[in-house]
Every structure is written in structure tokens, then in C-alpha cells.
Amino acid sequence: MPLIDPQSPVPKYSQLREILIDWIEDEQIPVDSAIPSERELGQRYGLSRMTVRQAVDLLVSEGRLYRVPGKGTFVARPKIDMALRLASFSDDMRSRGFQPGARDLSRRIIPARGFLARVLGIEPGSPVHYLERLRTADSEPMAIERSNIPLSVAPDLDEHDLTDRSLYRLLEEEYGVVMDAGEQSIEAGICDPADAQVLHLPQVSAVLQMQRRSYAAGTCVELAVSTYRADRYQLHSALEIPHRKRPLG
């Protein structure tokens, strides 16, 4: 069993944090199972209650643990890498071994104004499908997607049932629209109170806000503005060192 080294320059709470991370990553404590209480951890490692709480608080803030009032602290599900490529939510979840789901929150036709019309390259006032959907993975709420698609791209889209269906797959099969390029920006934000209720999040929770433009044959056919649970997602990207030109001579 790893021990806390009182002579180490690494703070004791940080040492305990690393021990608990090893437990989590080695699956010594399964997902949704309780970790030992702060009193038990303090006795096991010879630490004060305050030191133990500092380590646990860090892991809760990182999304590795979660608390249930009156019951204890539990191991959270591992975060999912947010796809930094053009892919449907459904295909992305299936590739990770999850069962994707979708439920309509709002569907209507709206006039494109200002920014939306410019992004989609259509005349101001042109009709646009507005789709607001809750996306789930193994029935757990993961994100709220808000898609804007010109009526000219998919005239009767509002007549199709999108429950538990991939929007991109439907566009391809029914309208011959194949997404082949895109632009995406992601930033941190605070969840809207109404969204927090739908996503089963506490009020004032952190979220990842994503804006994506999707293209088919060089034409922007969708502007999506989505809210993803920050406690279930993380960003991951491979880093490369750019090739340096050798000096002449």
C-alpha cells in the first residue's frame, strides 16, 4: 500500500490525491462506488481531516469524484474526449461503446437574421429549421444541441421524427447532404438555469459551449450552438512540433 512521505517536498494532500487517482484509474474502486470516508482515509494515512478534505475537494472539482449529500463521495465516470473532428454525436458515441439517444426539446421554423443569415450565406429573413435536442449516452444527459439548417437544404425536415436518430445520417439519406468539412470553436461557460435542469446539473455548473459550422460541397448547411457537460467531457489533442527550416549556409 502506498504511504504518505512526510519528508517529501510534495504536499501531503497532493500525495493523497495521487494515491486516490491510482485507485480510480486501476479500478480498485468501481465507478459509482463510494470511496472510504474522510475519517477512514485520515486514519489509514495518518492525515488530518482537513488535509484529506483538501485532496478530495480537488478530485471533486476535477470531475473524478462526486458527492451525494448524506451518503458519501463516489467515483465518477471517466470523462469523454470531445471529438475535434466533424462527426455526428451518434456515430461518436457508438465508436466509444455508448448507446446514443436524442429527444426533441423544441422544433420550429424561424427567419434567419443578422449573424445566422451571414453564416449560412442566405438572404435575411429566409426560413431556417431550428432544432433543439437533448443528446444522451446510455440514457445519461450529455449535451443540448441547437441546430440551424436552411429550409432550402431540407424542406420537410420538420416532418421527420428525430428521436434517437442521427441528424447527419438523416440529411445524408433523405436529402443527399453529406457533411464534408467544418469549423468548430469551444469555450468554457456557466450553464443556463433551464439547461442545467435538463442536463441534471446543479445550478451555476461549468459547461463547454461549442459552436460549429458544417459544410457540404463548400456550402455552410448548419450552424450548431451546443452546451456540453463539463463534468463528462474533456478536450484532447495531439501536439506536434512544427518543422523548423534549417539556416542557409
N, C-alpha and C positions, 0 to 999 in steps of 0.2 A: 504494500500500500504506500503510495507517495506520501511524503511528510512535508510539513512546513519547515523551511530552514530559517531559523531566527537570525542567522548571521548573514543571510543573503541581502544584497542591496535592493532586491525586488520586494516591494511592499507585501505584507502578509496577505492582504485582501486580494492582490493580484495573483499571488501564488495559489490561493484557494480558487480563484476564478479559473485558472488553467487546469486545476485538478477536476473541477466540475465540467469544464469543456471536454476533457478526456472522457469523463463518464458518458456525456451526451453523445460524442462522436463514436465512441466504441459501443454505444447502445447498451451500456451496463444498466441504464435506466431507460425503459422504452418510452416512446412518445406518449404524452398524456398521462404518464405515471408521475407520482409525487416524489420529489427529492426529499432527503432527510430534513427534519426541521432545523431551524437556526440553532436551537439548543443542542440538538444531536451533533450537528457539524462542529459547533464550538467545542463540545466535549471530545469529539474524535480527534480534532487537530489542535487542541489547546489554544483556541482563539476566543476573543471576547465576542459577545453578541453583536456589538457594533461593527467589528471587523467582518464577521460573517455576513451581516446585512449589507455591507458595502459591496461585497463580492456578488451577492445575489441580486442586488439592485442593478448592478452593471449588466448582468446577464438578462435581466428582465427588459432593461432599456434596449438591449441588442436584439431582442426578439427570440432569444434561445430558451428562455423560461417565461412562464406566465403565472400570475397569482389568481387564486379563486378565494375571495373573502370567506373566512371561517373554515376553509378546507385545507389550504396549504399552497405550496408552489410546485408547479408541474413543468415537465419537459415539453417545449413547444415543437410543432412540426418544423422540419428543415425548410428554410426559405427556398423559393424557386427563382432561378436566374431569369430575369426578364429578357425576352427574346430581342436581340439587337439586329433583327433581320425582318424582312417582310414575310409574315406568316400569320395565318388565321389563329385565333385563340384556340379553336377546337383542335386543329392539327398540332399545335404546340403542346397542348395538354396531353393529347394521346401519345405523343412521342416521349412524354415523361412518365407514362404509365397511369395517368389520371383519366377519369371519365368526365369529359366536358359537358357543361349544361348551359342553357340560356333561357331567360324568362323576360318577356316584354314588360317594361315599366311604362313606356309611352311611345306611341307611334302616330305621326301626323305629317301633313304636307304643309310646308311653310314657304314664304317667299325669301329668296336669298337676298341679303342686304350687305352693303359695305364689304367688310373683310371676307365673309363667306363667298360672296359673288366673285370677288377678285381671285381668291384661291382656286375656286372651281372653274374659273375662266368662262363664266356665264353672265348674261345680262342681269343687272339688278332687278329684283322682283321676280325672276324666274323661279318656278316651283322646285322645291327640293324635298326629298324624303328625309324626315328626322326620325331616327330610331334610337331609343334609349333602352338598353338591355342590361340586366344583371347577368354576369358570367360566373359560373361556378365550376369547381373541380371536386369531384367526388362529393357533390352536393354542398360543399362549403363555399360561401360567397367569397369571390376573389376580386372582382372589379365591376365597375359600371362603365359601359361603353356607350358613347353618344356619337352616332354616325350621321353624316350629312351626305346624301347622294342625289345628284340631279335627277329629276323626273325623266329627263330625256334619255338617261342611261338605262333605267329600269322602270318603264312606265307604270306597270301594275304591281310593283314590289309590295305595296301595302296590302295586296290580296293574298300574299303568301304567308303561311304560318312559319315563323322562325323559331318556335320553341325547340330548344336543344338541337338547333341546326347551325351550321357554319354559314355566315353571310357570304363569305368569299366563294364557298362552294356553290351556293345558290346563284350568285351572279354569273359564275362560270357556266353552270349547267343550263340556266334558263335564258340568259341574255348574251352568252358568248363573251363576257367581260372577264379577261384574265389579268389579274394584278401582276405586273412585272417589274415595278420599281416603286420606291417610296422614300419619304423623308420623315424623320422622327425626332422629336425633342422631348426630353424628360426632365422634370424638376420636382423638388420637394414642395409639399404644401400641407395645409391643415384641412382635414375633411369637413365638408359642409355638413351641418347637423342632420339634414334629411338623408344624405348619402350614408352617414355614419350609422343611422338606424337600419338602412337596407343592408349594409355590409357587416352588420353585427359588431360594430366597433364602439368603444367608449367615445363620448363627445370630446372634441379637440384632439383627435388622433392624427398622427402623421400619415400622409399618403404620398404616393408617387403620381404625379399628374403628367399624362402623356398626350402629346398632340402629334397626329400622324397624317401625312398626305400620301394617298395611294394612287398610283398611276397605272393606266392600261394603254399600251401603244402610244406613250408620250402625252396622254391626256389625264389630267387630275380628275378622278372619278369619285373620290371620297375624301372628306375631311373628318377625322375621328378625334374627339376630345374625350379622354377616358381617365378614370380615377381608379388606381390600383392600391390595394392594401400594402402599406409599407412593412407591416409585420410578417407578410408572407412572400415578399419579393426582395430581391437584391439585384444589383447591376454587376455584370461580369463581362470583362472584355480582355482579349489577348492584346498584349503590348509588344510593339516591335520598335527596334532602334532604326531610325531612318539611315539609309546608306549615305555615308559621307564621301564626298568627292575627294580624291587624293590630290594634294597640291601638285601643280605642274613643276617640272624640272627635276 
